[in-house]
């Protein structure tokens, strides 16, 4: 989150994080992680309850009673929720980069892979370079079609539309790509109006990472997490349609281990009296 | 009870038995019991206002939504804990 803070601040959006931790725990955490945004302490879960996001699946006797369902809200200046990002599984969450790219339409300063064919130039990048298990990350294809070229948009009949697919592998969840609105192109030779893309277009999709141990088979020799897919298209100009082409795509991520470091014992939250219960759920990420 | 009514009664009972047998045979197999995932609540919906709050930050300073927001608002992350 801290890595993407400036992306939001450039758009006039500040970042803050709320949890049921004490001020002392948050102070220790902020120092250890070098966090510059506000960490908000809600030790009695009053704000968590007021928002209606208390995790009621946890017994009041449990030492983690009081935690919220994790998620993110984008709140306008007037206090109105403009967007919110929650996953059904408590170990999964949207990255700040995903929100910046998908919701704010930001161009992040991320490494890009450039590919050029006879018909187009393609730049692929991701919302995050460093990822952890459970994160939902955005993948982006920025495509510049060459002068006079067009490709067909999804939904067309009788032509081959652009089709971005990601490899189906265990440990990853793929989402359907989002394609922008197409242009209508008049083809006088055959008296047809067809949906196409010309010039510059951006395609986006999301992937959700499984738990770190489920991603091990996707690591290369350098320990990078490799995610693959392909883009199929058929390009045409005003005279001819070229042979269909398929561009192999690959994204490499640095996979970060979950942060299990705890605050010193003296700062830790006291379990509720008579609490004998221990966490039943895995401790994947904060 | 004359013979014809007795036969009628037996026929009705037999019919009921067949009907019960058929309905049992057609009853859907009991689905394998699987614990549904725990429900989550996600708080104020899009377009609704969030509740007013006043909390301390990591420096012990009082913060509210107006004090935290930038010119275009706030991305509020809700975490389980920083000490997990």
Boltz contact constraints between the chains, C-beta under 6 A:
constraints:
  - contact:
      token1: [A, 8]
      token2: [B, 75]
      max_distance: 6.0
  - contact:
      token1: [A, 11]
      token2: [B, 72]
      max_distance: 6.0
  - contact:
      token1: [A, 12]
      token2: [B, 70]
      max_distance: 6.0
  - contact:
      token1: [A, 12]
      token2: [B, 71]
      max_distance: 6.0
  - contact:
      token1: [A, 12]
      token2: [B, 72]
      max_distance: 6.0
  - contact:
      token1: [A, 13]
      token2: [B, 70]
      max_distance: 6.0
  - contact:
      token1: [A, 13]
      token2: [B, 72]
      max_distance: 6.0
  - contact:
      token1: [A, 13]
      token2: [B, 73]
      max_distance: 6.0
  - contact:
      token1: [A, 13]
      token2: [B, 75]
      max_distance: 6.0
  - contact:
      token1: [A, 14]
      token2: [B, 68]
      max_distance: 6.0
  - contact:
      token1: [A, 14]
      token2: [B, 70]
      max_distance: 6.0
  - contact:
      token1: [A, 14]
      token2: [B, 74]
      max_distance: 6.0
  - contact:
      token1: [A, 15]
      token2: [B, 75]
      max_distance: 6.0
  - contact:
      token1: [A, 16]
      token2: [B, 68]
      max_distance: 6.0
  - contact:
      token1: [A, 16]
      token2: [B, 76]
      max_distance: 6.0
  - contact:
      token1: [A, 17]
      token2: [B, 77]
      max_distance: 6.0
  - contact:
      token1: [A, 17]
      token2: [B, 79]
      max_distance: 6.0
  - contact:
      token1: [A, 18]
      token2: [B, 78]
      max_distance: 6.0
  - contact:
      token1: [A, 19]
      token2: [B, 79]
      max_distance: 6.0
  - contact:
      token1: [A, 19]
      token2: [B, 81]
      max_distance: 6.0
  - contact:
      token1: [A, 19]
      token2: [B, 82]
      max_distance: 6.0
  - contact:
      token1: [A, 21]
      token2: [B, 81]
      max_distance: 6.0
  - contact:
      token1: [A, 21]
      token2: [B, 82]
      max_distance: 6.0
  - contact:
      token1: [A, 23]
      token2: [B, 56]
      max_distance: 6.0
  - contact:
      token1: [A, 23]
      token2: [B, 60]
      max_distance: 6.0
  - contact:
      token1: [A, 25]
      token2: [B, 82]
      max_distance: 6.0
  - contact:
      token1: [A, 25]
      token2: [B, 83]
      max_distance: 6.0
  - contact:
      token1: [A, 26]
      token2: [B, 58]
      max_distance: 6.0
  - contact:
      token1: [A, 26]
      token2: [B, 82]
      max_distance: 6.0
  - contact:
      token1: [A, 27]
      token2: [B, 58]
      max_distance: 6.0
  - contact:
      token1: [A, 29]
      token2: [B, 82]
      max_distance: 6.0
  - contact:
      token1: [A, 30]
      token2: [B, 58]
      max_distance: 6.0
  - contact:
      token1: [A, 38]
      token2: [B, 57]
      max_distance: 6.0
  - contact:
      token1: [A, 38]
      token2: [B, 63]
      max_distance: 6.0
  - contact:
      token1: [A, 38]
      token2: [B, 68]
      max_distance: 6.0
  - contact:
      token1: [A, 39]
      token2: [B, 58]
      max_distance: 6.0
  - contact:
      token1: [A, 40]
      token2: [B, 55]
      max_distance: 6.0
  - contact:
      token1: [A, 40]
      token2: [B, 57]
      max_distance: 6.0
  - contact:
      token1: [A, 41]
      token2: [B, 55]
      max_distance: 6.0
  - contact:
      token1: [A, 41]
      token2: [B, 56]
      max_distance: 6.0
  - contact:
      token1: [A, 42]
      token2: [B, 55]
      max_distance: 6.0
  - contact:
      token1: [A, 47]
      token2: [B, 53]
      max_distance: 6.0
  - contact:
      token1: [A, 50]
      token2: [B, 51]
      max_distance: 6.0
  - contact:
      token1: [A, 51]
      token2: [B, 43]
      max_distance: 6.0
  - contact:
      token1: [A, 52]
      token2: [B, 41]
      max_distance: 6.0
  - contact:
      token1: [A, 52]
      token2: [B, 43]
      max_distance: 6.0
  - contact:
      token1: [A, 53]
      token2: [B, 41]
      max_distance: 6.0
  - contact:
      token1: [A, 53]
      token2: [B, 43]
      max_distance: 6.0
  - contact:
      token1: [A, 57]
      token2: [B, 38]
      max_distance: 6.0
  - contact:
      token1: [A, 67]
      token2: [B, 80]
      max_distance: 6.0
  - contact:
      token1: [A, 68]
      token2: [B, 78]
      max_distance: 6.0
  - contact:
      token1: [A, 69]
      token2: [B, 40]
      max_distance: 6.0
  - contact:
      token1: [A, 70]
      token2: [B, 78]
      max_distance: 6.0
  - contact:
      token1: [A, 70]
      token2: [B, 79]
      max_distance: 6.0
  - contact:
      token1: [A, 70]
      token2: [B, 80]
      max_distance: 6.0
  - contact:
      token1: [A, 71]
      token2: [B, 42]
      max_distance: 6.0
  - contact:
      token1: [A, 71]
      token2: [B, 78]
      max_distance: 6.0
  - contact:
      token1: [A, 72]
      token2: [B, 77]
      max_distance: 6.0
  - contact:
      token1: [A, 73]
      token2: [B, 76]
      max_distance: 6.0
  - contact:
      token1: [A, 74]
      token2: [B, 75]
      max_distance: 6.0
  - contact:
      token1: [A, 75]
      token2: [B, 50]
      max_distance: 6.0
  - contact:
      token1: [A, 75]
      token2: [B, 73]
      max_distance: 6.0
  - contact:
      token1: [A, 75]
      token2: [B, 74]
      max_distance: 6.0
  - contact:
      token1: [A, 75]
      token2: [B, 76]
      max_distance: 6.0
  - contact:
      token1: [A, 76]
      token2: [B, 73]
      max_distance: 6.0
  - contact:
      token1: [A, 77]
      token2: [B, 69]
      max_distance: 6.0
  - contact:
      token1: [A, 77]
      token2: [B, 73]
      max_distance: 6.0
  - contact:
      token1: [A, 79]
      token2: [B, 49]
      max_distance: 6.0
  - contact:
      token1: [A, 79]
      token2: [B, 50]
      max_distance: 6.0
  - contact:
      token1: [A, 79]
      token2: [B, 65]
      max_distance: 6.0
  - contact:
      token1: [A, 80]
      token2: [B, 49]
      max_distance: 6.0
  - contact:
      token1: [A, 81]
      token2: [B, 44]
      max_distance: 6.0
  - contact:
      token1: [A, 81]
      token2: [B, 46]
      max_distance: 6.0
  - contact:
      token1: [A, 81]
      token2: [B, 48]
      max_distance: 6.0
  - contact:
      token1: [A, 86]
      token2: [B, 42]
      max_distance: 6.0
  - contact:
      token1: [A, 262]
      token2: [B, 83]
      max_distance: 6.0
  - contact:
      token1: [A, 263]
      token2: [B, 83]
      max_distance: 6.0
  - contact:
      token1: [A, 283]
      token2: [B, 84]
      max_distance: 6.0
  - contact:
      token1: [A, 286]
      token2: [B, 79]
      max_distance: 6.0
  - contact:
      token1: [A, 286]
      token2: [B, 84]
      max_distance: 6.0
